[in-house]
Amino acid sequence: MNSLLLEIESLLTKNLKTSVDLKNQGEQRELALLDQMKQVFLGVIDTLDSFERIEGSVKERTPEDETAIKTITRFKTVEKKLINLLRNYGITKLEFPDNRLIVGFCEVIDTEADSKRKNDEIVTVVRNGYIRGSELIRAAQIIVVKN
């Protein structure tokens, strides 16, 4: 009888260990998949940055050129689709309702003095930041007031 109990106990222990191992493997796979998805999203965000740079450059160089305007319109269509793709996965552009630095979500790349404005007020967003819920996908790069 004791040997039967010991064998059952051994089997239960092995099953519990196997169960824990499988759970850990599943969690590791899920984390790897989330990391891969984040890398894809960052690629989409980099593409959106490229569209913004191209649009600015074309508007600066040829503001009245009809071909350039049509090209920008085509880029805007693709840009909207990419933004909607991100939105479908819960990723949105970081907003600054008070036009102030949000610690942990921004990278200050430069400062400017301006006695008419408050410290940490955003002067320029150099590169947009993106979030998914409360998770930071990419920090915004900003220039802020520092008096």
N, C-alpha and C positions, 0 to 999 in steps of 0.2 A: 504494500500500500504506500509506504514511504517513497519507494522508487517511482511509483506512478505520480505522486504529488510533485516530486522533484522534476520529473520529465515535463509535466504540465507547466510548472513554474518556469522551466527553461524555455519551453515553447512560447509562453506568454512574454518572457523577457526578449526573446528574439523578435517576436512580432512587434512589440513596442519599439524596439530599436530600429527595425525596418520601417515602421511607420514614421518615426522621427526623421530618419534619413531621407525618406521620400518627401516628407514635408519640406525639409531643408533644401533638397534638390529643386523642388517646385518653386520655392521662394527665390533661389538663386537664378533660376531660369526667368522668372518674372522680372527680377531686377535687371538682368541682362537685356531682356526685351524692352523694358522701359528706357534703358540707356541707349539702345539702338534707335528707338523712336525719338528720343531727345536729339540724337545726332542728325536724324532726318529733318526734324523741325528746325534745327539750327541751320541746316543747309537751305531750307526754304526761306528762313529769315535772312540769310546772307544774300539770297537771290532778290528778295525785296529791297535790301540795301542797294544792290546793284541797280535796280530799276529807279530808285530815288536819285542815285548819282547820275545815271544816264539822262533822266528827265531834266534835272537841273542843268546839266551840261548842254543839252540840246536847246533848252529854252534860252540859255545864256548866249549861245552862239548864233542861233537862227530863230529868233522869237516870232518872226512873221512868215517863215517858210511853211507853205501849206503841206508839203510832203513830210516835213518834220512834225507838224501838228498831227497828221494822220498816224505817223509812227508812234508818237506819244500816246495817242488814243488806243492803239493796239496794245501797247505796253500796259496801259492802265487796265484794260480788260483782263489781261493775264494776272496783273497785280491783284485785282479784286478776287480772282479765283483762288490765288494763293492765300490771301487774307481769310477768305471763307473756309479754306481747307484747315488753316490753323484754328480758326474759331470753332469748327466742328469738333476739334479735339480739345477744346477748352482753353486754347492759348490766345491771349489778347495782348495788345500793346500796352505797356506800362503808362498809366496816365498820372498827371501831376495836378490835381484839382486846385491846390493852393500854390502852385508854381514853386514848390519848395522841394529840396533834396529829401529823398526817402532813404534813410540809412539802411544798408544791407541790400538795396535794390539798385544802387547807382554807383558808378565809378566817376569820381571827380577827376577830370583830366586837366583842368585849368581853373584859375580863379581870376576875377576882375574886381577892382575897387569901384564902388558906385555909392556915394554917400546918400543918394536919394532912395536906395533900396536896402532891404534887410539882408543880413548875412544868411547864407545858404539858399537865397532865392535863385532860381534857375535863370541864367542869362540865355543859354542855348543848349538844346539837346543835339549833340553831335551824332549820336547813334542811338536809335530807339532800343528800349529794353522790352522784354516780353515775359509774361508770367502765365502760369497755369494754376488757377486757384490762388493759393498762397505760395506756390513753389516758383522760385526764380528760374526761368529758362535761360535768359541772358540779361545781364545788367545793362542799364542805360549808361551811356557815356555822356557826361554833362559838363558844362562850364557854369560855375556859381559865383555869386557875389561874396567877396570876403573883404571886409573893411578893417 
